[in-house]
Amino acid sequence: FHYNGHGVPRPTQNGELWVFNKNYTQYIPLSIYDLQTWMGSPSIFVYDCANAGTILNSFNLFAQQRAAEYERIVAQNPGVMPSPHVLPLKDCIQLAACGPSQLLPMTPELPADVFTACLTTPIEIALRWFVKTRKLVPGISGDLIDKIPGRLNDRRTPLGELNWIFTAITDTIAWNVLPRELFQKLFRQDLLVASLFRNFLLAERIMRSVNCVPMSHPKLPPTYQHYMWQAWDLTVDVCLSQLVGLLDGSHEFTRSAFFSEQLMAFEVWLDMGSQSRKAPEQLPIVLQVLLSQVHRLRALELLGRFLDLGPWAVNLALSVGIFPYVLKLLQSPATELRPVLVFI
């Protein structure tokens, strides 16, 4: 359920949001309690409107009331299935653009629905926000950003490489900041949910820069100041610095050094920091590097060294989701990979 409430009355303290009537002639209130009944569970709710946190808080309050009513009915009538309107709402995810008392930004350089843009087109909005706030690369406009060559799903192109690195960085931030159980639930159980929450980390960074604090349920710890965002800024800066030359044909695309640098950092950790038994921050990036033929062998060798540290290392690798990747690589015809894959 995606509520794009721009230009409509604000959500009420009684737990209502505003929608059109059947004739689209006026706004009428819709109870969040009714919305819960219609949607059921599991469901995902996105609130892109002023005072969005009010909806999230009302939703949680109604959900608690439903759970209490359900327990009361079950206790009084054992074996009888309660009616659907009192069934508890389990596994509902909520993302809100701002807090209960906050208004959405009105910034000419950014779209009005900047929160929705972060969730649906993260690379485009991240580049536009970078150009607006950093001003490191002269001569780059919004029109040029729309012309970045490539496709999001082709890692060999500038646009695809940016998307690949964005995935690695947001995964890394989440794995290092979130409790392991919450990371598994939000970033490893469902591809759509994982993509949504990776993009939500970007939304938190951008919305906070315009004095809005996005909210979510389950609640996430703050990630907007994580140092890996600096690596993202550097990646964007390097890409945009090539853009004019790429478009006029005077410059060939130079691949980012991000993954090779992160592998080097992982190797340094193996040489000097592994005795502490603290989780290496680069482990989720190693997973992404396994997708690259250029760095795959080196990544597997470093991963083998890491797993050789003991069961605690194996558990960390499994928690980050490395097993399906290794399993798929076992089917690869590349003979040079087999010895290290067998060891792993």
N, C-alpha and C positions, 0 to 999 in steps of 0.2 A: 504494500500500500504506500504510494508515493503522494504526499500532500504538498503541492506547490501552491502555497497560500500567499501569493504576492498581490497586494492591492485589495485584500479582503479584510474584514474586521479581525481583530486579534482573538486568539483563543480565550475562553472565559475561565474564571477561577472555579466554576462549577463543573468543569470537565467537558467543555463543548468546543468544537471547531465549526467553521462556517463553510457551507457549500451552496451551490445553486439549487433552486427549486426545479421542478420538472420542465418549466417553461423558460428557464434561464433568464428570469426577469428580476429576481431578488435573491439575496442571501438568506439562508435559513440555518439555524443551529443544528448540529449533529452531535449527539452524545457519544463520547468515546466509549462508554459502556456498551452502547448498541454496536459500535464499530467492532469492538472485541467479539461480540456475539456473532456477527456476520463473518469475520475473518477466521476465527478459531485459532488453533495452534497446531504446528509451528507456523509462524508468519514473520515477515520482515516489514517494519514500518519506518518510513523516512518522512521527516517533518521539515520542510524548507519554508519557514515563515517567521515573522517576528514573534518573540516570546515562545519559541518552539519548546523550550524546556518545560513550560506549563503543561503542554500536552503529555510529555514524557512522564512528568510527576503524577498527573491525573491518571494516566494509564496504569502506572504501578500501584496507585492507591486502589483503583477498581480491581486490579488483579489480586491484590491482597484480600479484598472483600469477597471476591469469588472463591478464593482458596478457603477462607474461613467458613463461608456458607456451604461449600462442598463437604468439608470435614464434618460440619454439624449435621447435614442431611445423611451422610453415610453412617454416622454414629447412631442416629435415631432410626434409620431404616436399613439395617444390614442386608446386603444382597440385592438391594434395589438400585438400579442405575439412575442417578439424578438426571434431570433434564439438561439439554445442551447449554442453556444460558448460565448455568452455575459451574460448568466444568472448568477446572483450573487451567490457566494459561501457562503452559510450560514451553520453554524454548522459543520465546518470542524475542526478536531482536529489534531494537529501536535506535535510530540515529536522528539527532535533532541539530539544527543549524546553529542554535544559540541558546543562551540561558533563559530562565523564566522572565527576566525583566529586561532583556536586551533586544535591540532593534537590528535589523539587517543593514549592512553597509550600502551606501549609495556612492559607488566609485565609478566614474566614467570609463576608466581603463579596464574594468572587469565587468562580466555579465551580471545582471540583477540577481539571477539565481546561481551565484557563485558556489554555493554549497552543493547544489545539484551538479554543477559542472565538474566539481572536484570528484564526485562519485562516479560520473559517467564518462567524462573525457579528461582524465587526470593529466595526461602529458601536455595537452594543449593549454589547459589553465595553468599548469605549473610553469610553462615557458612564458606565458603572458605575464604572470605574476613576477617571475624573475626579471624580465625586461623592465617592468614597472618599478620594482623596488631596488634592484641592484645597479642598473645602468652601467654595467661593466663593458658591454660590447656596443660601440657606437654604430649607428646606422641600421639597427635592427628594429623593425616595426612589427605590428600585429599582422600586417599583410604578408611579410616575409615569413613569419612563423607558420602561416598556413601553407607555405610552399616547401617546407622541409621534405626532402626526397624520402621515398620509401614507404613501407607498410608496417603497421604495428606488429604484425605477426612474422615479419622477416628480419631476423636478428642481424643479417648482413648489411642492412641499410641503416642510414642515420636515425630515422624514426624508430625502426625496430630495435636498434641497439639502445636508444634512450629508454624505451619501454622495458627492455630486458634488465637494464641496470636499475630502473625504478623499482621493478619487482624485487630484485635482490636486496636493495637498500631498505625498502619498507618491511620485507620479511625479516631482515636482520634486526631492525629496530624493534619489531614486535617480539621476536624471540628473546632478545636481551632484556626487555622491559616487562613483558607480561609474565604472570605465573604460568608454569608449564601446562597445567590443565586447561587454562583459558586459551593459551596459544593453540593447543591441539584442537579445541572446540571451534575456534573462530578462523584459524588459518590452515587447517589440515583436513577437516572433515568434509568440506563442501567447497567446490571451486568458485561458485558465485559469491558465497559468504566471504571467502578469503579475499577475492578481488575487491569486494565492497569495503572490507575493513582496511585493506592496504590503502585504498583511496581515501578512507576516512582519516588515516594518519596525515595525509597531505592536507585534507580539509581542515584539520585542527591547526596545522601550521599556518595556512593562509588566512583562515577566519580569525585566529588570534591576532594576526598582524593588523586587522581592521576592527579590533576591540570586541570581538565576539568569541565566546567560549563554547564550542560544540559539546553536546552531551550524548552519551550512549548508554544503552542497557543491553548486555552487561557493561558496567562502567570500566573504562580503561584508564590506566595511569597516564599522566602527561607525557607526550613524546615529542612535542614541537621543538624542544631545544636539544634533542639528541645530536651527538657529534656527527653521526652519519649523514645528516642533512648537509653538512659542509661538503662531503664527498659528492652528494647530488648536485650542489651548486657548482662545484668544479667541473663535473661532467657536462652540465648544461652550458657553462661558460665556454668550454673547449668546443662543443658542438656548434654553438652559435657563432663562434669566431671563424668557423669555416664556411658558414652558410652563404655569404655573398659569393665567394669563390666557387662553391658547388653549383650555385644557380647560374652563374655566367660562364661556367665551363673552364675557368682558369685554375681550378684546384681540384684534386682528387680527394675523396673521402679518406681521412685518417682515423683508423679505429681507436677507440678509447683505451687507455692503459688501466682502466679501473680494475678489471678482473686479474690481470697479471700483478698489479700492486697489492691487491687483497690476498692473492696466493702467497706473495712474498711475506706479507704480514703474518699469515698463518704459519709459514715455515719458520719465521723468527720465533713465534710462540712455541712451536714444537721444540726448537733448539734451546730456548731460554726460559719459557714460562710454564711448561707442561707439568713441572713438579708441584706447582701450587694446586693442581687439580681443579682449577676454576675453568668454567666453560669458555672456550675460545670464541670471541665475538664474531669471528669470520665464518663459523661453521655453516650458517645458512647460505652464505655466498658460495662456499665450496659446492653445495648442492646445485646451484645455478650454473657453476662452471662446468659441471658434468655434461651440460647441454652443448658445450662448445668443443668442436673437434680439435681446435688449435691448442686448448689448454687441458683437454680431458686426461691425457696420460699423466701429466704432472699433478693434476688434482687428485687422481686415483692413488698415486704414490704417496702423496701427503696424507690422504685419508687413511691409507693402510698404516702409515706410521702412527696416526692418531689412534686408530682402533687397537693397535698393539700396546697402548698404554694400560689397558685393562678393562674390566666390565663396566666401570663408570663411564669410560669413553664410548663404549658400545651403546650404552643406554642413551647418552646424549645424542649420538648420531641417529639412533632410531627415533628419538623425540623430535628431531628436526625434520624427519621424513625422508631419510636417505635411502631406505630399503627399496622402494619401488624403482628408483633410478638405477641402483646397482643391479637389480633383477632384470631390468630391461637391457642393460649393457651386456649382461651375460649372453644375450642372444645375438650380440654384435659379431659380424664376421672378422673384425679387426683382430689379428692374431697377437699384436703387441700388447693388447689390453688383457689377455687371458691370464697370464701369470699373476698380475696384481689383483685381478678380480677374484681368482681362486683363493688368494691369500685373504682377501677381505671377507 
